[in-house]
Amino acid sequence: MSKQKPTIMIVEDEWLLLQAISKKLELNGITAIPCSSGKEAIGCLDNLSELPDAIWLDYQLKDMDGIEFLGRLKKKETWTQIPVIVVSNSASENKINNMLALGAKRYLLKAEYRLDELIPIMKQFIEENKS
């Protein structure tokens, strides 16, 4: 995770949103690894030579939810070192607490932020979580 240009894996199953997030990150000097499903993201992690600096995770994917995704991350020791920020359309105190207990570092509600506001949050998040 000591690359010059930070890298974020985006796990988002809404194609247009995935493309918009990827483009916005790239325009702000962050390499994006777009994944349209949880399974694609896990497969991608298996094949990367360097892990991403962070994972932007949509809580509710078509093939799995955030809890299952974080559970799969825990199966590989090196993957547990990747900080995860959950960005979701819904949040309950129970859901947020479950995700944080499973290792997510932050939980953001999409409705509270514009995409332009999330990019600086992601940059700061990467800086705070550098090992």
FIVO-74261 format. One line per field, with one value per residue: residue number from 1; chain; x negated, y, z of N, C-alpha, C, O in turn. Coordinates in steps of 0.001 Angstrom, whole numbers, m for minus. Example, Ala and Ser with C-alpha at 12.3 -4.5 7.8 and 13.67 -1.06 7.14 Angstrom:
2
num: c(1; 2)
cadena: c(A; A)
npx: c(m13190; m12850)
npy: c(m5690; m2250)
npz: c(7800; 7080)
capx: c(m12300; m13670)
capy: c(m4500; m1060)
capz: c(7800; 7140)
cpx: c(m13200; m12900)
cpy: c(m3300; 30)
cpz: c(7800; 7870)
opx: c(m14236; m13409)
opy: c(m3319; 1138)
opz: c(8465; 8039)
***
This chain:
131
num: c(1; 2; 3; 4; 5; 6; 7; 8; 9; 10; 11; 12; 13; 14; 15; 16; 17; 18; 19; 20; 21; 22; 23; 24; 25; 26; 27; 28; 29; 30; 31; 32; 33; 34; 35; 36; 37; 38; 39; 40; 41; 42; 43; 44; 45; 46; 47; 48; 49; 50; 51; 52; 53; 54; 55; 56; 57; 58; 59; 60; 61; 62; 63; 64; 65; 66; 67; 68; 69; 70; 71; 72; 73; 74; 75; 76; 77; 78; 79; 80; 81; 82; 83; 84; 85; 86; 87; 88; 89; 90; 91; 92; 93; 94; 95; 96; 97; 98; 99; 100; 101; 102; 103; 104; 105; 106; 107; 108; 109; 110; 111; 112; 113; 114; 115; 116; 117; 118; 119; 120; 121; 122; 123; 124; 125; 126; 127; 128; 129; 130; 131)
cadena: c(A; A; A; A; A; A; A; A; A; A; A; A; A; A; A; A; A; A; A; A; A; A; A; A; A; A; A; A; A; A; A; A; A; A; A; A; A; A; A; A; A; A; A; A; A; A; A; A; A; A; A; A; A; A; A; A; A; A; A; A; A; A; A; A; A; A; A; A; A; A; A; A; A; A; A; A; A; A; A; A; A; A; A; A; A; A; A; A; A; A; A; A; A; A; A; A; A; A; A; A; A; A; A; A; A; A; A; A; A; A; A; A; A; A; A; A; A; A; A; A; A; A; A; A; A; A; A; A; A; A; A)
npx: c(m809; m2060; m2115; m2709; m519; 2631; 4893; 8193; 10538; 13657; 16727; 19606; 22850; 24552; 24319; 23990; 23447; 21132; 19388; 19375; 18276; 15748; 14641; 14628; 12867; 10495; 10069; 9301; 6801; 6655; 6316; 8744; 10347; 12759; 15526; 18310; 19705; 19808; 18560; 16950; 15188; 13869; 12616; 10964; 9309; 7925; 6265; 4680; 1507; 705; 2351; 5344; 5478; 7735; 11177; 14155; 17263; 20430; 23217; 25473; 25396; 26114; 25354; 24425; 24424; 23001; 22143; 21639; 19622; 17553; 17100; 15959; 13625; 12285; 11324; 8826; 5764; 4125; 5983; 7517; 6213; 6889; 8446; 11931; 14590; 17939; 20503; 23719; 27255; 29002; 29362; 29257; 28994; 28233; 27328; 25137; 23514; 23021; 21509; 19252; 18287; 17482; 15265; 15329; 14266; 15552; 18920; 20978; 23804; 25302; 27229; 26617; 24460; 22920; 21375; 19051; 18374; 17690; 15222; 12984; 13324; 12694; 9978; 8867; 9487; 7843; 5318; 5424; 5485; 3156; 559)
npy: c(m1188; 1184; 2926; 5620; 7009; 7011; 4195; 3117; 621; 272; m920; m1332; m1813; m384; 579; 3146; 4842; 3617; 4133; 6948; 7479; 6270; 7842; 10382; 9940; 9314; 11767; 13223; 12363; 9760; 6327; 4227; 1139; m338; m2359; m4314; m6050; m7996; m10503; m10124; m8209; m9651; m11627; m9966; m8888; m11193; m11404; m9120; m7497; m5590; m4473; m2446; 949; 1511; 441; 1244; 585; m358; m969; m2651; m4964; m6672; m9347; m9903; m8743; m6031; m7140; m9853; m9446; m8205; m10324; m12168; m10796; m11075; m13629; m13767; m12913; m10743; m9165; m8105; m5897; m3841; m792; m217; 1671; 2141; 3007; 3862; 3601; 3342; 3325; 1980; 2110; m370; m1711; m97; m382; m3160; m3320; m1752; m3269; m5514; m4607; m2445; 887; 3323; 4568; 5837; 7725; 7833; 9763; 11967; 13245; 14810; 13572; 15030; 15868; 13542; 12702; 14265; 13308; 10611; 10857; 11939; 9851; 7796; 8881; 8954; 6256; 5089; 2720)
npz: c(0; m513; m2675; m5040; m6137; m4745; m4401; m4864; m4401; m5798; m4921; m6238; m7402; m9063; m12225; m13584; m11430; m10445; m12597; m12513; m9954; m10269; m12360; m11139; m8990; m10412; m11723; m9572; m8895; m7916; m8276; m9594; m8974; m10399; m9457; m10110; m8519; m5480; m5691; m7956; m6933; m4875; m6432; m7928; m5913; m5280; m7462; m7620; m7634; m5835; m2957; m2696; m1401; m29; 335; m1204; m358; m1350; 610; 33; m2296; m5396; m5334; m2765; 670; 2637; 5042; 4427; 2519; 4052; 5760; 4000; 3397; 5799; 5678; 4588; 5807; 4884; 3564; 5587; 6360; 4694; 4690; 4977; 3737; 4120; 1990; 1769; 872; 2909; 6477; 9663; 13186; 14169; 11832; 11120; 13421; 13293; 10915; 11572; 13698; 12314; 11048; 9271; 8659; 8439; 8005; 5684; 4713; 1634; 874; 2385; 1290; m1541; m4515; m5082; m2537; m1278; m2300; m1173; 1428; 1088; 318; 2676; 4387; 3367; 3945; 6777; 7324; 6460; 6673)
capx: c(0; m2955; m2169; m2711; 863; 3507; 5803; 9412; 11431; 15048; 17629; 20908; 23530; 25254; 23300; 23745; 22801; 19775; 18621; 19230; 17318; 14430; 14164; 14377; 11639; 9378; 9854; 8720; 5498; 6779; 6580; 9970; 10519; 14210; 16066; 19759; 20305; 18926; 17751; 15925; 14198; 13071; 11760; 9971; 8340; 7110; 5336; 3901; 149; 687; 3695; 5764; 5320; 9039; 12314; 15431; 18204; 21874; 23683; 26396; 25061; 27059; 24914; 24153; 24480; 21731; 21738; 21025; 18376; 16537; 16797; 15025; 12330; 11640; 10775; 7415; 5114; 3665; 7141; 8053; 5460; 7435; 9543; 13180; 15580; 19227; 21319; 24983; 28500; 29786; 28565; 29892; 27927; 27818; 26550; 23862; 22718; 22577; 20436; 18063; 17794; 16839; 14008; 15441; 13711; 16561; 20196; 21539; 25098; 25205; 28141; 26074; 23291; 22804; 20157; 17938; 18013; 17145; 13827; 12063; 13461; 11913; 8552; 8517; 9603; 6627; 4207; 5572; 5359; 1888; m157)
capy: c(0; 2333; 3468; 7076; 7420; 6122; 3328; 2737; m331; 673; m2052; m667; m2532; 531; 817; 4575; 5374; 3058; 4895; 8323; 7462; 5964; 9014; 11455; 9589; 9454; 13200; 13758; 11758; 8469; 5216; 3506; m244; m518; m3719; m4190; m7029; m8460; m11608; m9549; m7551; m10698; m12188; m8952; m8851; m12403; m11280; m7884; m7617; m4690; m4231; m1044; 1707; 1492; m96; 1977; m536; m160; m1994; m3615; m5364; m7680; m10712; m10064; m7476; m5612; m8074; m11009; m9006; m8058; m11682; m12763; m10124; m11602; m14960; m13632; m11996; m9507; m8353; m7429; m4643; m2834; m66; m219; 2693; 1728; 4115; 3165; 4366; 3186; 3108; 1879; 2037; m1770; m2000; 628; m1034; m4457; m3105; m1295; m4417; m6437; m4051; m1227; 2038; 4398; 4261; 7096; 7653; 8510; 10905; 13104; 13794; 14802; 12857; 15967; 15949; 12255; 12531; 14698; 12400; 9412; 11209; 12051; 8503; 7075; 9447; 8534; 4799; 4580; 1957)
capz: c(0; m498; m4025; m5083; m6391; m3976; m5142; m4164; m5055; m5643; m5063; m6437; m8476; m9963; m13240; m13814; m10233; m10456; m13581; m12028; m8840; m10840; m13100; m10178; m8276; m11351; m11934; m8347; m8634; m7237; m9191; m9248; m9412; m10331; m9407; m10109; m7611; m4421; m6208; m8830; m6075; m4216; m7478; m8264; m4810; m5412; m8584; m7587; m7097; m4678; m2441; m2744; m152; 639; m421; m1136; m426; m1258; 1544; m561; m3658; m5907; m5026; m1334; 1390; 3215; 6097; 3772; 1888; 5097; 6223; 3038; 3563; 7003; 5425; 4220; 6746; 4240; 3186; 6770; 6518; 3787; 5326; 4213; 4037; 3588; 1503; 1553; 778; 4138; 7678; 10973; 14189; 14224; 10625; 11235; 14471; 12773; 9930; 12291; 14470; 11370; 10562; 8460; 9371; 8424; 7350; 5206; 4052; 333; 800; 3129; 594; m2997; m4914; m4922; m1125; m838; m2747; m121; 2571; 755; 379; 4091; 4913; 2978; 4730; 8174; 7473; 5921; 7708)
cpx: c(m857; m3148; m2190; m1294; 1779; 4484; 7007; 10181; 12855; 15920; 19048; 21608; 24406; 24231; 22979; 23042; 21360; 18877; 18369; 18207; 15910; 13843; 13789; 13090; 10420; 9040; 9205; 7439; 5530; 7082; 7796; 9912; 12015; 14620; 17576; 20471; 19297; 18007; 16640; 14813; 13291; 12112; 10644; 8889; 7395; 6011; 4483; 2498; m36; 2110; 4060; 5551; 6615; 10063; 13532; 16497; 19644; 22400; 24527; 26066; 26060; 26666; 24579; 24302; 23117; 21220; 21050; 19684; 17263; 16153; 15806; 13654; 11564; 10991; 9314; 6790; 4716; 4829; 7708; 7352; 6010; 8572; 10755; 14074; 16877; 20012; 22647; 26166; 29310; 28865; 29489; 28730; 27366; 26919; 25164; 22971; 22195; 21399; 19150; 17447; 17063; 15574; 14114; 14942; 14697; 17802; 20820; 22860; 25043; 26035; 27585; 24925; 23513; 21487; 18927; 17468; 17371; 15678; 12832; 12130; 12632; 10412; 8080; 8517; 8339; 5443; 4244; 5276; 4094; 1147; m1628)
cpy: c(1259; 2908; 4991; 7609; 6477; 5365; 2986; 1736; 120; m552; m1475; m1344; m1655; 1050; 2298; 5219; 4883; 3845; 6323; 8413; 7244; 7186; 10144; 11181; 9805; 10927; 13871; 13032; 10446; 7405; 4454; 2083; m522; m1990; m3614; m5243; m7409; m9570; m11104; m8910; m8575; m11331; m11233; m8880; m10042; m12241; m10012; m8141; m6701; m4413; m2757; m374; 1731; 824; 769; 920; m65; m1296; m3063; m3861; m6423; m9096; m10957; m8714; m7188; m6559; m9295; m10624; m8866; m9411; m12370; m12099; m10713; m12970; m14924; m12558; m10681; m8595; m7585; m6095; m3524; m2096; 18; 919; 2274; 2985; 3502; 4121; 4300; 2927; 3004; 1780; 622; m2134; m1351; m55; m2390; m4290; m2653; m2430; m5416; m5860; m2844; m45; 3198; 3909; 5600; 6847; 8490; 9791; 12154; 13801; 13821; 14080; 13746; 16070; 14658; 12070; 13032; 13819; 11144; 9696; 11275; 10666; 7692; 7570; 8947; 7059; 4232; 3870; 2263)
cpz: c(0; m1899; m3957; m5252; m5621; m4878; m4274; m5023; m4750; m5895; m5049; m7604; m9372; m10970; m13440; m12620; m10131; m11407; m13106; m10893; m9373; m11527; m12144; m9394; m9172; m11590; m10726; m7934; m7882; m8284; m8700; m9793; m9299; m10362; m9260; m9256; m6532; m4897; m7117; m7993; m5391; m5230; m7859; m7176; m4885; m6460; m8585; m7035; m5881; m4251; m2570; m1387; 651; m268; m123; m1374; m313; m383; 860; m2033; m4103; m5482; m3557; m652; 2016; 4287; 5486; 3147; 2931; 5684; 5298; 3132; 4745; 6786; 5010; 5087; 6085; 3865; 4373; 7009; 5635; 4498; 4404; 4700; 3342; 3222; 1066; 1440; 2066; 5320; 8880; 11961; 14269; 13037; 10707; 12261; 14019; 11817; 10609; 13104; 13573; 10748; 9662; 9299; 9458; 7700; 6985; 4499; 2780; 285; 1496; 2408; m905; m3315; m4744; m3473; m630; m1217; m1693; 1125; 2319; 825; 1830; 4744; 4607; 3804; 6175; 8360; 6848; 7044; 7688)
opx: c(m410; m4250; m1758; m910; 1716; 4849; 6867; 10438; 13216; 15856; 19606; 21035; 24952; 23374; 21806; 22145; 20467; 17743; 17270; 17372; 14980; 12682; 12755; 12306; 9432; 7867; 8631; 7040; 4534; 8001; 7873; 9484; 12495; 14131; 18068; 21700; 18096; 16823; 15514; 13633; 12076; 10939; 9508; 7699; 6206; 4954; 3641; 2326; m839; 2977; 3175; 5455; 6598; 9847; 13894; 16620; 20035; 22065; 24317; 26416; 26768; 27532; 24461; 24306; 22198; 20014; 20002; 18718; 16152; 15001; 14910; 12632; 10340; 10200; 8629; 7246; 4939; 4674; 8315; 7841; 5631; 9565; 10627; 14283; 16905; 20164; 22698; 26096; 30205; 27764; 30379; 27617; 26158; 25885; 24152; 21790; 21054; 20414; 18069; 16224; 16133; 14884; 13090; 15174; 14686; 17754; 21150; 23008; 24777; 25598; 28033; 24458; 24203; 20597; 17877; 16292; 16596; 14955; 11910; 11121; 11946; 9652; 7027; 7646; 7824; 4655; 3214; 4857; 3967; 1103; m2384)
opy: c(2303; 3329; 5588; 8564; 5263; 5827; 2617; 1970; 325; m1152; m1175; m1446; m2152; 1863; 2669; 6044; 5649; 4181; 6850; 9316; 7947; 7530; 10789; 12101; 10405; 11295; 14954; 13077; 10058; 7565; 4078; 1854; m899; m2766; m2905; m5322; m7170; m9593; m11599; m9055; m8385; m11547; m11652; m8818; m9918; m12864; m9845; m8908; m6999; m4148; m1902; m1044; 1946; 664; 998; 410; 547; m2458; m4255; m3062; m7002; m9950; m12110; m7672; m8003; m6759; m9725; m11384; m9352; m9618; m13078; m12764; m10835; m13420; m15946; m11415; m9613; m7374; m6529; m5261; m2367; m2721; 287; 1103; 2077; 3900; 2721; 5280; 5117; 2394; 3831; 1406; 438; m2781; m1981; m284; m2744; m5024; m3125; m2541; m6088; m6550; m2258; 7; 3962; 2976; 6401; 5867; 9691; 10793; 13268; 14844; 12968; 13998; 13273; 16331; 14674; 11352; 12295; 13608; 10661; 8872; 10738; 10356; 6988; 6768; 8562; 6646; 3014; 4330; 1713)
opz: c(474; m2251; m2971; m4577; m5820; m5960; m3108; m6204; m3591; m6968; m3994; m8688; m10357; m10623; m13462; m12791; m9770; m11065; m13279; m10876; m8980; m11305; m12316; m9159; m8750; m11651; m10842; m6770; m7272; m9087; m7530; m10924; m8230; m11182; m8382; m9267; m6665; m4560; m7057; m8312; m5334; m4928; m8085; m7483; m4589; m6360; m9467; m6088; m4997; m5084; m2556; m358; 1863; m1469; 1031; m2487; 681; m610; 1085; m2901; m3279; m5291; m3141; m1306; 1931; 4427; 5968; 3231; 2719; 6063; 5760; 2964; 4699; 7615; 5072; 5092; 6656; 3850; 4193; 7771; 5813; 4872; 3210; 5899; 2127; 4031; 116; 1849; 2283; 5185; 9079; 11591; 14419; 13206; 10401; 11997; 14319; 11897; 10258; 13190; 14019; 9999; 9310; 10507; 10423; 6898; 7860; 3769; 2824; m280; 1224; 2867; m1465; m2468; m4311; m3217; 327; m526; m1342; 1799; 3220; 1334; 2174; 5557; 5476; 4304; 6729; 9441; 6717; 8185; 8488)
***
